[in-house]
Amino acid sequence: MKKLFIRLRHWEYWPFSVLYFPVFFYYAWLILKHRSFFFFTASNPSIEFGGMVGEKKSDIFDLIPDQYMPKTILVGKGGLERAALEAEKIGFPLIAKPDVGERGNWVSKIQTQNALKEYVETCPVDFLLQEMVDLPIELGVFYVKYPDRPGEVTSIVRKDFLTVVGDGESTIRDLLKKNTRARMTADLASDHLQLIGNNIPKIGEQLVIEPIGNHCRGTKFLSDNHEIDEALNQAFNKLADQIPDFYFGRFDIKCESYNDLKYLKNFSILELNGAGAEPAHIYQPGYPLWKAYKDILWHLSVLSDISALNRKKGHSYWSFKRGFKKWKAHQRYNRLLAIS
């Protein structure tokens, strides 16, 4: 009952299907407008399905210049020997994540070869090993570009990872139970917390409990939209111009500072998300729900406009048969990840 009460008061914890239910009516209008269920597939022609769902991260990474990426290796399902060899080249700790995935599902920070072995033996799909980027600021930067003019940054979210502060008496598990965000998102029965949950941090000691920057895994999303300026727009135009046929989506990056980012220095792209990305600043605690819907609908309208312009340039919308087949395949894939 306490969790239900918290969800009623704080919409950021609502299930995706509940939050987006009103948005589906606007999407239905866009379907009628375009006479296509899958108009968004023309938004980013170089990304499968426009990047709405089911795209391979490895294919997207191939579009991004190497100097902006951490070292990332694709490993086939069960490929323990290759994984162990590549992990030694990359170095521990590293990040393992499915080649096709979303919302932090099966994303893990791997510290040792034994942990990697366990991940490989249990992960049911092809996965990526990615170098751990040691930079202090993690951001989600949403960028849109109409095909006939320069683009702009429309949303910035800064990620504040789930952390506890020791009092010298309470265990990590007890500290998490006192934390509303942890109670709503953390898996207190996870293997990780089974290992560290009884540890007692010193007074004032800060411990990052969840190093993966996903909202559904306890990360607090903070709006940094005040950092958007002409210099940042120019930097991301320069960056996006180096990625073929990319017009709409979110860069997940780590950087040293905003000043460096504006000169495309000391930063690394962790992921690039397409049509299915959200302007994640809306999850700032206390952000008004009506403003969140306004921002979501505005970005959908831009997605619609970009798709229409790209269609005029010769990039066709996917047919219903092709798009429905892709959607069903993605549903089967998600069930595989959930069951395993």
ZADO-1210 file (C-alpha; in nm, 4 decimals, padded with zeros to 6 digits):
<atoms>
<atom x="00.0000" y="00.0000" z="00.0000" code="MET" pos="1"/>
<atom x="00.2869" y="00.2381" z="00.0779" code="LYS" pos="2"/>
<atom x="00.4352" y="00.1845" z="-00.2709" code="LYS" pos="3"/>
<atom x="00.0938" y="00.2447" z="-00.4269" code="LEU" pos="4"/>
<atom x="00.0580" y="00.5689" z="-00.2343" code="PHE" pos="5"/>
<atom x="00.4032" y="00.6825" z="-00.3480" code="ILE" pos="6"/>
<atom x="00.3187" y="00.6033" z="-00.7118" code="ARG" pos="7"/>
<atom x="-00.0051" y="00.8000" z="-00.6888" code="LEU" pos="8"/>
<atom x="00.1829" y="01.1045" z="-00.5606" code="ARG" pos="9"/>
<atom x="00.4904" y="01.0721" z="-00.7853" code="HIS" pos="10"/>
<atom x="00.4067" y="00.9978" z="-01.1468" code="TRP" pos="11"/>
<atom x="00.7734" y="00.9297" z="-01.2354" code="GLU" pos="12"/>
<atom x="00.7208" y="00.5802" z="-01.0874" code="TYR" pos="13"/>
<atom x="00.4150" y="00.5016" z="-01.2998" code="TRP" pos="14"/>
<atom x="00.4416" y="00.2003" z="-01.5314" code="PRO" pos="15"/>
<atom x="00.5271" y="00.2939" z="-01.8887" code="PHE" pos="16"/>
<atom x="00.1895" y="00.1718" z="-02.0189" code="SER" pos="17"/>
<atom x="00.0006" y="00.3897" z="-01.7699" code="VAL" pos="18"/>
<atom x="00.2061" y="00.7044" z="-01.8297" code="LEU" pos="19"/>
<atom x="00.1879" y="00.6726" z="-02.2070" code="TYR" pos="20"/>
<atom x="-00.1775" y="00.5704" z="-02.2350" code="PHE" pos="21"/>
<atom x="-00.2977" y="00.9255" z="-02.3248" code="PRO" pos="22"/>
<atom x="-00.0110" y="00.9574" z="-02.5729" code="VAL" pos="23"/>
<atom x="-00.1419" y="00.6604" z="-02.7714" code="PHE" pos="24"/>
<atom x="-00.4404" y="00.8720" z="-02.8832" code="PHE" pos="25"/>
<atom x="-00.2083" y="01.1309" z="-03.0362" code="TYR" pos="26"/>
<atom x="-00.0057" y="00.8547" z="-03.1964" code="TYR" pos="27"/>
<atom x="-00.3294" y="00.7176" z="-03.3469" code="ALA" pos="28"/>
<atom x="-00.3898" y="01.0587" z="-03.5029" code="TRP" pos="29"/>
<atom x="-00.0392" y="01.0534" z="-03.6519" code="LEU" pos="30"/>
<atom x="-00.1079" y="00.7095" z="-03.7997" code="ILE" pos="31"/>
<atom x="-00.4130" y="00.8522" z="-03.9758" code="LEU" pos="32"/>
<atom x="-00.2202" y="01.1598" z="-04.0862" code="LYS" pos="33"/>
<atom x="00.0574" y="00.9547" z="-04.2442" code="HIS" pos="34"/>
<atom x="-00.1648" y="00.6629" z="-04.3494" code="ARG" pos="35"/>
<atom x="00.0994" y="00.4388" z="-04.1974" code="SER" pos="36"/>
<atom x="00.1368" y="00.2572" z="-03.8639" code="PHE" pos="37"/>
<atom x="00.5138" y="00.2731" z="-03.8997" code="PHE" pos="38"/>
<atom x="00.5767" y="00.6234" z="-04.0326" code="PHE" pos="39"/>
<atom x="00.8582" y="00.6658" z="-03.7777" code="PHE" pos="40"/>
<atom x="01.0766" y="00.4181" z="-03.9698" code="THR" pos="41"/>
<atom x="01.1723" y="00.7058" z="-04.2022" code="ALA" pos="42"/>
<atom x="01.2917" y="00.9260" z="-03.9145" code="SER" pos="43"/>
<atom x="01.6423" y="00.7743" z="-03.9043" code="ASN" pos="44"/>
<atom x="01.6847" y="00.5862" z="-04.2334" code="PRO" pos="45"/>
<atom x="02.0242" y="00.4432" z="-04.1382" code="SER" pos="46"/>
<atom x="01.8848" y="00.2747" z="-03.8232" code="ILE" pos="47"/>
<atom x="01.6630" y="-00.0326" z="-03.8418" code="GLU" pos="48"/>
<atom x="01.2975" y="00.0479" z="-03.7616" code="PHE" pos="49"/>
<atom x="01.4067" y="00.4086" z="-03.7177" code="GLY" pos="50"/>
<atom x="01.5387" y="00.3097" z="-03.3774" code="GLY" pos="51"/>
<atom x="01.1936" y="00.2704" z="-03.2241" code="MET" pos="52"/>
<atom x="01.2566" y="-00.0792" z="-03.0820" code="VAL" pos="53"/>
<atom x="01.4651" y="-00.3843" z="-03.1626" code="GLY" pos="54"/>
<atom x="01.7620" y="-00.2133" z="-03.3269" code="GLU" pos="55"/>
<atom x="02.1082" y="-00.3612" z="-03.2787" code="LYS" pos="56"/>
<atom x="02.3416" y="-00.1402" z="-03.0817" code="LYS" pos="57"/>
<atom x="02.6382" y="-00.2820" z="-03.2720" code="SER" pos="58"/>
<atom x="02.4897" y="-00.1621" z="-03.6028" code="ASP" pos="59"/>
<atom x="02.4397" y="00.1883" z="-03.4620" code="ILE" pos="60"/>
<atom x="02.7921" y="00.1967" z="-03.3193" code="PHE" pos="61"/>
<atom x="02.9221" y="00.1228" z="-03.6699" code="ASP" pos="62"/>
<atom x="02.7753" y="00.4577" z="-03.7780" code="LEU" pos="63"/>
<atom x="02.9596" y="00.6581" z="-03.5102" code="ILE" pos="64"/>
<atom x="03.3232" y="00.7660" z="-03.5626" code="PRO" pos="65"/>
<atom x="03.5558" y="00.5563" z="-03.3473" code="ASP" pos="66"/>
<atom x="03.7065" y="00.8550" z="-03.1671" code="GLN" pos="67"/>
<atom x="03.3731" y="00.9212" z="-02.9940" code="TYR" pos="68"/>
<atom x="03.3188" y="00.5656" z="-02.8704" code="MET" pos="69"/>
<atom x="03.4616" y="00.3520" z="-02.5896" code="PRO" pos="70"/>
<atom x="03.6034" y="00.0218" z="-02.7087" code="LYS" pos="71"/>
<atom x="03.3051" y="-00.2069" z="-02.7682" code="THR" pos="72"/>
<atom x="03.3052" y="-00.5701" z="-02.8833" code="ILE" pos="73"/>
<atom x="03.0113" y="-00.7825" z="-03.0001" code="LEU" pos="74"/>
<atom x="03.0084" y="-01.1375" z="-02.8634" code="VAL" pos="75"/>
<atom x="02.7724" y="-01.4135" z="-02.9734" code="GLY" pos="76"/>
<atom x="02.5467" y="-01.5894" z="-02.7249" code="LYS" pos="77"/>
<atom x="02.7502" y="-01.8283" z="-02.5106" code="GLY" pos="78"/>
<atom x="03.0817" y="-01.7079" z="-02.6526" code="GLY" pos="79"/>
<atom x="03.2789" y="-01.7495" z="-02.3322" code="LEU" pos="80"/>
<atom x="03.6217" y="-01.7975" z="-02.4890" code="GLU" pos="81"/>
<atom x="03.5909" y="-01.4858" z="-02.7058" code="ARG" pos="82"/>
<atom x="03.4404" y="-01.2878" z="-02.4181" code="ALA" pos="83"/>
<atom x="03.7252" y="-01.3800" z="-02.1830" code="ALA" pos="84"/>
<atom x="03.9863" y="-01.2876" z="-02.4440" code="LEU" pos="85"/>
<atom x="03.8269" y="-00.9542" z="-02.5344" code="GLU" pos="86"/>
<atom x="03.7682" y="-00.8661" z="-02.1696" code="ALA" pos="87"/>
<atom x="04.1409" y="-00.8956" z="-02.1021" code="GLU" pos="88"/>
<atom x="04.2068" y="-00.6537" z="-02.3881" code="LYS" pos="89"/>
<atom x="03.9431" y="-00.4058" z="-02.2701" code="ILE" pos="90"/>
<atom x="04.0261" y="-00.4389" z="-01.9007" code="GLY" pos="91"/>
<atom x="03.8106" y="-00.4723" z="-01.5894" code="PHE" pos="92"/>
<atom x="03.5743" y="-00.3352" z="-01.4806" code="PRO" pos="93"/>
<atom x="03.3669" y="-00.3288" z="-01.7979" code="LEU" pos="94"/>
<atom x="03.0019" y="-00.3139" z="-01.8993" code="ILE" pos="95"/>
<atom x="02.8141" y="-00.6090" z="-02.0499" code="ALA" pos="96"/>
<atom x="02.4777" y="-00.5529" z="-02.2186" code="LYS" pos="97"/>
<atom x="02.2571" y="-00.7177" z="-02.4810" code="PRO" pos="98"/>
<atom x="02.3134" y="-00.6100" z="-02.8393" code="ASP" pos="99"/>
<atom x="01.9382" y="-00.5510" z="-02.8522" code="VAL" pos="100"/>
<atom x="01.7969" y="-00.4228" z="-02.5266" code="GLY" pos="101"/>
<atom x="01.6241" y="-00.1407" z="-02.3458" code="GLU" pos="102"/>
<atom x="01.5610" y="00.0066" z="-02.0001" code="ARG" pos="103"/>
<atom x="01.8745" y="-00.1444" z="-01.8529" code="GLY" pos="104"/>
<atom x="01.7602" y="-00.5033" z="-01.8931" code="ASN" pos="105"/>
<atom x="02.0601" y="-00.7398" z="-01.8543" code="TRP" pos="106"/>
<atom x="02.3081" y="-00.4519" z="-01.8306" code="VAL" pos="107"/>
<atom x="02.5806" y="-00.5357" z="-01.5784" code="SER" pos="108"/>
<atom x="02.9056" y="-00.3962" z="-01.4489" code="LYS" pos="109"/>
<atom x="03.1546" y="-00.6841" z="-01.4655" code="ILE" pos="110"/>
<atom x="03.4497" y="-00.6804" z="-01.2268" code="GLN" pos="111"/>
<atom x="03.6203" y="-01.0180" z="-01.2803" code="THR" pos="112"/>
<atom x="03.6549" y="-01.3110" z="-01.5190" code="GLN" pos="113"/>
<atom x="03.4380" y="-01.5211" z="-01.2859" code="ASN" pos="114"/>
<atom x="03.1602" y="-01.2634" z="-01.3003" code="ALA" pos="115"/>
<atom x="03.1958" y="-01.2499" z="-01.6783" code="LEU" pos="116"/>
<atom x="03.1716" y="-01.6292" z="-01.6978" code="LYS" pos="117"/>
<atom x="02.8466" y="-01.6211" z="-01.5011" code="GLU" pos="118"/>
<atom x="02.7077" y="-01.3471" z="-01.7259" code="TYR" pos="119"/>
<atom x="02.7963" y="-01.5325" z="-02.0468" code="VAL" pos="120"/>
<atom x="02.6497" y="-01.8596" z="-01.9220" code="GLU" pos="121"/>
<atom x="02.3174" y="-01.6980" z="-01.8284" code="THR" pos="122"/>
<atom x="02.2671" y="-01.4246" z="-02.0905" code="CYS" pos="123"/>
<atom x="02.0297" y="-01.5715" z="-02.3510" code="PRO" pos="124"/>
<atom x="02.1268" y="-01.3423" z="-02.6417" code="VAL" pos="125"/>
<atom x="02.4211" y="-01.1845" z="-02.8220" code="ASP" pos="126"/>
<atom x="02.5823" y="-00.9176" z="-02.6075" code="PHE" pos="127"/>
<atom x="02.8356" y="-00.6355" z="-02.6049" code="LEU" pos="128"/>
<atom x="03.1395" y="-00.5834" z="-02.3873" code="LEU" pos="129"/>
<atom x="03.2103" y="-00.2134" z="-02.3470" code="GLN" pos="130"/>
<atom x="03.5015" y="-00.0324" z="-02.1909" code="GLU" pos="131"/>
<atom x="03.4120" y="00.1399" z="-01.8625" code="MET" pos="132"/>
<atom x="03.4345" y="00.5148" z="-01.9195" code="VAL" pos="133"/>
<atom x="03.5907" y="00.6954" z="-01.6239" code="ASP" pos="134"/>
<atom x="03.4370" y="01.0401" z="-01.6636" code="LEU" pos="135"/>
<atom x="03.2370" y="01.2151" z="-01.3897" code="PRO" pos="136"/>
<atom x="02.9205" y="01.3326" z="-01.5662" code="ILE" pos="137"/>
<atom x="02.6666" y="01.1044" z="-01.7385" code="GLU" pos="138"/>
<atom x="02.4044" y="01.2689" z="-01.9568" code="LEU" pos="139"/>
<atom x="02.1199" y="01.1913" z="-02.1921" code="GLY" pos="140"/>
<atom x="02.1207" y="01.4564" z="-02.4664" code="VAL" pos="141"/>
<atom x="01.8192" y="01.4648" z="-02.6976" code="PHE" pos="142"/>
<atom x="01.8834" y="01.6011" z="-03.0445" code="TYR" pos="143"/>
<atom x="01.6512" y="01.6712" z="-03.3381" code="VAL" pos="144"/>
<atom x="01.7376" y="01.7847" z="-03.6898" code="LYS" pos="145"/>
<atom x="01.5017" y="01.8561" z="-03.9766" code="TYR" pos="146"/>
<atom x="01.6625" y="01.7338" z="-04.2998" code="PRO" pos="147"/>
<atom x="01.6630" y="02.0817" z="-04.4527" code="ASP" pos="148"/>
<atom x="01.8226" y="02.2797" z="-04.1675" code="ARG" pos="149"/>
<atom x="02.0607" y="02.2598" z="-03.8692" code="PRO" pos="150"/>
<atom x="01.9441" y="02.0694" z="-03.5633" code="GLY" pos="151"/>
<atom x="01.9231" y="02.1524" z="-03.1951" code="GLU" pos="152"/>
<atom x="01.9473" y="01.9978" z="-02.8502" code="VAL" pos="153"/>
<atom x="01.5980" y="01.9823" z="-02.6982" code="THR" pos="154"/>
<atom x="01.6552" y="01.7999" z="-02.3696" code="SER" pos="155"/>
<atom x="01.9394" y="01.7211" z="-02.1308" code="ILE" pos="156"/>
<atom x="01.9138" y="01.4863" z="-01.8358" code="VAL" pos="157"/>
<atom x="02.1952" y="01.4429" z="-01.5849" code="ARG" pos="158"/>
<atom x="02.2063" y="01.1066" z="-01.4089" code="LYS" pos="159"/>
<atom x="02.2415" y="01.0891" z="-01.0310" code="ASP" pos="160"/>
<atom x="02.3142" y="00.7274" z="-00.9421" code="PHE" pos="161"/>
<atom x="02.1475" y="00.5452" z="-00.6542" code="LEU" pos="162"/>
<atom x="02.3731" y="00.6109" z="-00.3550" code="THR" pos="163"/>
<atom x="02.3605" y="00.5580" z="00.0222" code="VAL" pos="164"/>
<atom x="02.5429" y="00.7606" z="00.2889" code="VAL" pos="165"/>
<atom x="02.6651" y="00.5690" z="00.5909" code="GLY" pos="166"/>
<atom x="02.5729" y="00.6570" z="00.9482" code="ASP" pos="167"/>
<atom x="02.8142" y="00.4130" z="01.1091" code="GLY" pos="168"/>
<atom x="02.5318" y="00.1937" z="01.2423" code="GLU" pos="169"/>
<atom x="02.2929" y="00.0900" z="00.9643" code="SER" pos="170"/>
<atom x="02.3607" y="-00.1789" z="00.7072" code="THR" pos="171"/>
<atom x="02.3428" y="-00.0981" z="00.3374" code="ILE" pos="172"/>
<atom x="02.0159" y="-00.2903" z="00.3192" code="ARG" pos="173"/>
<atom x="01.8652" y="-00.0846" z="00.6033" code="ASP" pos="174"/>
<atom x="01.9822" y="00.2405" z="00.4438" code="LEU" pos="175"/>
<atom x="01.8151" y="00.1395" z="00.1175" code="LEU" pos="176"/>
<atom x="01.4903" y="00.0603" z="00.2974" code="LYS" pos="177"/>
<atom x="01.4870" y="00.4195" z="00.4257" code="LYS" pos="178"/>
<atom x="01.5373" y="00.5525" z="00.0732" code="ASN" pos="179"/>
<atom x="01.2106" y="00.6076" z="-00.1171" code="THR" pos="180"/>
<atom x="01.3726" y="00.5766" z="-00.4599" code="ARG" pos="181"/>
<atom x="01.5475" y="00.2558" z="-00.3578" code="ALA" pos="182"/>
<atom x="01.2244" y="00.1074" z="-00.2233" code="ARG" pos="183"/>
<atom x="01.0515" y="00.1859" z="-00.5524" code="MET" pos="184"/>
<atom x="01.3233" y="00.0623" z="-00.7884" code="THR" pos="185"/>
<atom x="01.5986" y="-00.1457" z="-00.6262" code="ALA" pos="186"/>
<atom x="01.5878" y="-00.5243" z="-00.6112" code="ASP" pos="187"/>
<atom x="01.6777" y="-00.5789" z="-00.2464" code="LEU" pos="188"/>
<atom x="01.6990" y="-00.9543" z="-00.3104" code="ALA" pos="189"/>
<atom x="01.9533" y="-00.9224" z="-00.5932" code="SER" pos="190"/>
<atom x="02.2777" y="-01.1204" z="-00.5850" code="ASP" pos="191"/>
<atom x="02.4730" y="-00.7953" z="-00.5573" code="HIS" pos="192"/>
<atom x="02.2857" y="-00.6831" z="-00.2467" code="LEU" pos="193"/>
<atom x="02.3064" y="-01.0309" z="-00.0993" code="GLN" pos="194"/>
<atom x="02.6841" y="-00.9844" z="-00.1075" code="LEU" pos="195"/>
<atom x="02.7048" y="-00.6283" z="00.0261" code="ILE" pos="196"/>
<atom x="02.3715" y="-00.5751" z="00.2004" code="GLY" pos="197"/>
<atom x="02.4981" y="-00.6476" z="00.5526" code="ASN" pos="198"/>
<atom x="02.8000" y="-00.4189" z="00.5252" code="ASN" pos="199"/>
<atom x="02.7913" y="-00.1121" z="00.7512" code="ILE" pos="200"/>
<atom x="02.9344" y="00.2014" z="00.5828" code="PRO" pos="201"/>
<atom x="03.1283" y="00.4492" z="00.7933" code="LYS" pos="202"/>
<atom x="02.9737" y="00.7815" z="00.8956" code="ILE" pos="203"/>
<atom x="02.9568" y="01.0024" z="00.5865" code="GLY" pos="204"/>
<atom x="03.0806" y="00.7293" z="00.3522" code="GLU" pos="205"/>
<atom x="02.9019" y="00.7436" z="00.0155" code="GLN" pos="206"/>
<atom x="02.8491" y="00.4208" z="-00.1759" code="LEU" pos="207"/>
<atom x="02.7092" y="00.3969" z="-00.5280" code="VAL" pos="208"/>
<atom x="02.4708" y="00.1016" z="-00.5159" code="ILE" pos="209"/>
<atom x="02.3581" y="00.0932" z="-00.8775" code="GLU" pos="210"/>
<atom x="02.6209" y="00.1982" z="-01.1361" code="PRO" pos="211"/>
<atom x="02.3864" y="00.1557" z="-01.4355" code="ILE" pos="212"/>
<atom x="02.2226" y="00.4857" z="-01.5285" code="GLY" pos="213"/>
<atom x="01.8634" y="00.3782" z="-01.5875" code="ASN" pos="214"/>
<atom x="01.5642" y="00.5379" z="-01.4168" code="HIS" pos="215"/>
<atom x="01.4023" y="00.2003" z="-01.3546" code="CYS" pos="216"/>
<atom x="01.7170" y="00.0917" z="-01.1672" code="ARG" pos="217"/>
<atom x="01.7149" y="00.3761" z="-00.9197" code="GLY" pos="218"/>
<atom x="01.9011" y="00.6542" z="-01.0994" code="THR" pos="219"/>
<atom x="01.7577" y="00.9990" z="-01.0335" code="LYS" pos="220"/>
<atom x="01.7090" y="01.1983" z="-01.3539" code="PHE" pos="221"/>
<atom x="01.7811" y="01.5708" z="-01.3193" code="LEU" pos="222"/>
<atom x="01.6977" y="01.8268" z="-01.5855" code="SER" pos="223"/>
<atom x="01.9970" y="02.0235" z="-01.7140" code="ASP" pos="224"/>
<atom x="01.8048" y="02.2007" z="-01.9892" code="ASN" pos="225"/>
<atom x="01.9481" y="02.5313" z="-01.8647" code="HIS" pos="226"/>
<atom x="02.2811" y="02.4183" z="-02.0138" code="GLU" pos="227"/>
<atom x="02.1435" y="02.4285" z="-02.3689" code="ILE" pos="228"/>
<atom x="02.2952" y="02.7160" z="-02.5654" code="ASP" pos="229"/>
<atom x="02.4182" y="02.7945" z="-02.9149" code="GLU" pos="230"/>
<atom x="02.7631" y="02.6466" z="-02.8508" code="ALA" pos="231"/>
<atom x="02.6107" y="02.3146" z="-02.7451" code="LEU" pos="232"/>
<atom x="02.3792" y="02.3143" z="-03.0467" code="ASN" pos="233"/>
<atom x="02.6715" y="02.3758" z="-03.2804" code="GLN" pos="234"/>
<atom x="02.8723" y="02.0977" z="-03.1177" code="ALA" pos="235"/>
<atom x="02.5936" y="01.8433" z="-03.1597" code="PHE" pos="236"/>
<atom x="02.5297" y="01.9558" z="-03.5158" code="ASN" pos="237"/>
<atom x="02.8958" y="01.8867" z="-03.5891" code="LYS" pos="238"/>
<atom x="02.8667" y="01.5488" z="-03.4166" code="LEU" pos="239"/>
<atom x="02.5378" y="01.4471" z="-03.5817" code="ALA" pos="240"/>
<atom x="02.6643" y="01.5473" z="-03.9262" code="ASP" pos="241"/>
<atom x="02.9215" y="01.2668" z="-03.8933" code="GLN" pos="242"/>
<atom x="02.6473" y="01.0048" z="-03.8384" code="ILE" pos="243"/>
<atom x="02.4749" y="00.9107" z="-04.1663" code="PRO" pos="244"/>
<atom x="02.1015" y="00.9835" z="-04.1861" code="ASP" pos="245"/>
<atom x="02.0536" y="01.0482" z="-03.8135" code="PHE" pos="246"/>
<atom x="01.7848" y="01.3061" z="-03.7337" code="TYR" pos="247"/>
<atom x="01.6043" y="01.2216" z="-03.4127" code="PHE" pos="248"/>
<atom x="01.7125" y="01.0604" z="-03.0870" code="GLY" pos="249"/>
<atom x="01.9154" y="01.0698" z="-02.7683" code="ARG" pos="250"/>
<atom x="02.2886" y="01.0469" z="-02.7098" code="PHE" pos="251"/>
<atom x="02.3779" y="00.8766" z="-02.3821" code="ASP" pos="252"/>
<atom x="02.7232" y="01.0083" z="-02.3007" code="ILE" pos="253"/>
<atom x="02.9844" y="01.0628" z="-02.0319" code="LYS" pos="254"/>
<atom x="03.1895" y="01.3789" z="-02.0241" code="CYS" pos="255"/>
<atom x="03.4400" y="01.5722" z="-01.8144" code="GLU" pos="256"/>
<atom x="03.2422" y="01.8970" z="-01.8185" code="SER" pos="257"/>
<atom x="02.9867" y="02.0911" z="-02.0207" code="TYR" pos="258"/>
<atom x="03.2587" y="02.3268" z="-02.1347" code="ASN" pos="259"/>
<atom x="03.4565" y="02.0366" z="-02.2817" code="ASP" pos="260"/>
<atom x="03.1431" y="01.8886" z="-02.4377" code="LEU" pos="261"/>
<atom x="03.0760" y="02.2129" z="-02.6228" code="LYS" pos="262"/>
<atom x="03.4137" y="02.1646" z="-02.7936" code="TYR" pos="263"/>
<atom x="03.3602" y="01.7884" z="-02.8402" code="LEU" pos="264"/>
<atom x="03.6481" y="01.7162" z="-02.6026" code="LYS" pos="265"/>
<atom x="03.6802" y="01.4633" z="-02.3191" code="ASN" pos="266"/>
<atom x="03.3519" y="01.2820" z="-02.3795" code="PHE" pos="267"/>
<atom x="03.2383" y="00.9404" z="-02.4953" code="SER" pos="268"/>
<atom x="02.9131" y="00.8137" z="-02.6477" code="ILE" pos="269"/>
<atom x="02.7836" y="00.5137" z="-02.4539" code="LEU" pos="270"/>
<atom x="02.4736" y="00.4629" z="-02.6694" code="GLU" pos="271"/>
<atom x="02.2701" y="00.6326" z="-02.9389" code="LEU" pos="272"/>
<atom x="01.8928" y="00.5840" z="-02.9303" code="ASN" pos="273"/>
<atom x="01.6575" y="00.6634" z="-03.2170" code="GLY" pos="274"/>
<atom x="01.2832" y="00.7129" z="-03.2572" code="ALA" pos="275"/>
<atom x="01.1996" y="00.5245" z="-02.9368" code="GLY" pos="276"/>
<atom x="01.4013" y="00.7582" z="-02.7151" code="ALA" pos="277"/>
<atom x="01.2403" y="00.9830" z="-02.4562" code="GLU" pos="278"/>
<atom x="01.3281" y="01.3423" z="-02.3601" code="PRO" pos="279"/>
<atom x="01.4295" y="01.2103" z="-02.0197" code="ALA" pos="280"/>
<atom x="01.4433" y="01.5463" z="-01.8400" code="HIS" pos="281"/>
<atom x="01.0698" y="01.4948" z="-01.7780" code="ILE" pos="282"/>
<atom x="01.1577" y="01.2463" z="-01.5015" code="TYR" pos="283"/>
<atom x="01.3095" y="01.5218" z="-01.2871" code="GLN" pos="284"/>
<atom x="01.1433" y="01.4717" z="-00.9455" code="PRO" pos="285"/>
<atom x="00.8555" y="01.7161" z="-00.9105" code="GLY" pos="286"/>
<atom x="00.8293" y="01.7908" z="-01.2828" code="TYR" pos="287"/>
<atom x="00.4625" y="01.8709" z="-01.3556" code="PRO" pos="288"/>
<atom x="00.2785" y="01.5947" z="-01.5372" code="LEU" pos="289"/>
<atom x="00.1134" y="01.8372" z="-01.7796" code="TRP" pos="290"/>
<atom x="00.4556" y="01.9685" z="-01.8817" code="LYS" pos="291"/>
<atom x="00.5813" y="01.6132" z="-01.9299" code="ALA" pos="292"/>
<atom x="00.2931" y="01.5382" z="-02.1673" code="TYR" pos="293"/>
<atom x="00.3527" y="01.8668" z="-02.3486" code="LYS" pos="294"/>
<atom x="00.7190" y="01.7747" z="-02.4020" code="ASP" pos="295"/>
<atom x="00.6411" y="01.4172" z="-02.5112" code="ILE" pos="296"/>
<atom x="00.3782" y="01.5307" z="-02.7616" code="LEU" pos="297"/>
<atom x="00.6036" y="01.8036" z="-02.9000" code="TRP" pos="298"/>
<atom x="00.8806" y="01.5530" z="-02.9647" code="HIS" pos="299"/>
<atom x="00.6318" y="01.3169" z="-03.1301" code="LEU" pos="300"/>
<atom x="00.5158" y="01.5980" z="-03.3577" code="SER" pos="301"/>
<atom x="00.8783" y="01.6627" z="-03.4564" code="VAL" pos="302"/>
<atom x="00.9272" y="01.2907" z="-03.5191" code="LEU" pos="303"/>
<atom x="00.6240" y="01.3036" z="-03.7465" code="SER" pos="304"/>
<atom x="00.7519" y="01.6063" z="-03.9392" code="ASP" pos="305"/>
<atom x="01.1013" y="01.4621" z="-03.9863" code="ILE" pos="306"/>
<atom x="00.9594" y="01.1312" z="-04.1066" code="SER" pos="307"/>
<atom x="00.7397" y="01.3076" z="-04.3615" code="ALA" pos="308"/>
<atom x="01.0301" y="01.5152" z="-04.4935" code="LEU" pos="309"/>
<atom x="01.2520" y="01.2088" z="-04.5233" code="ASN" pos="310"/>
<atom x="00.9754" y="01.0310" z="-04.7114" code="ARG" pos="311"/>
<atom x="00.9739" y="01.3133" z="-04.9633" code="LYS" pos="312"/>
<atom x="01.3482" y="01.2562" z="-05.0021" code="LYS" pos="313"/>
<atom x="01.2811" y="00.8936" z="-05.0990" code="GLY" pos="314"/>
<atom x="01.2928" y="00.7069" z="-04.7660" code="HIS" pos="315"/>
<atom x="00.9763" y="00.4974" z="-04.7626" code="SER" pos="316"/>
<atom x="00.7716" y="00.4081" z="-04.4565" code="TYR" pos="317"/>
<atom x="00.7790" y="00.0412" z="-04.3692" code="TRP" pos="318"/>
<atom x="00.4746" y="-00.1548" z="-04.4855" code="SER" pos="319"/>
<atom x="00.2306" y="-00.2816" z="-04.2236" code="PHE" pos="320"/>
<atom x="00.3338" y="-00.6418" z="-04.2930" code="LYS" pos="321"/>
<atom x="00.7034" y="-00.5700" z="-04.2506" code="ARG" pos="322"/>
<atom x="00.6566" y="-00.3501" z="-03.9436" code="GLY" pos="323"/>
<atom x="00.4178" y="-00.5896" z="-03.7696" code="PHE" pos="324"/>
<atom x="00.6589" y="-00.8775" z="-03.8271" code="LYS" pos="325"/>
<atom x="00.9377" y="-00.6719" z="-03.6689" code="LYS" pos="326"/>
<atom x="00.7171" y="-00.5762" z="-03.3734" code="TRP" pos="327"/>
<atom x="00.6180" y="-00.9367" z="-03.3049" code="LYS" pos="328"/>
<atom x="00.9815" y="-01.0482" z="-03.3237" code="ALA" pos="329"/>
<atom x="01.0721" y="-00.7824" z="-03.0690" code="HIS" pos="330"/>
<atom x="00.7980" y="-00.9021" z="-02.8336" code="GLN" pos="331"/>
<atom x="00.9326" y="-01.2568" z="-02.8542" code="ARG" pos="332"/>
<atom x="01.2829" y="-01.1278" z="-02.7865" code="TYR" pos="333"/>
<atom x="01.1676" y="-00.9364" z="-02.4764" code="ASN" pos="334"/>
<atom x="00.9967" y="-01.2464" z="-02.3421" code="ARG" pos="335"/>
<atom x="01.3215" y="-01.4372" z="-02.3876" code="LEU" pos="336"/>
<atom x="01.5105" y="-01.1799" z="-02.1810" code="LEU" pos="337"/>
<atom x="01.2442" y="-01.1755" z="-01.9112" code="ALA" pos="338"/>
<atom x="01.2228" y="-01.5541" z="-01.8760" code="ILE" pos="339"/>
<atom x="01.5973" y="-01.6208" z="-01.8674" code="SER" pos="340"/>
</atoms>
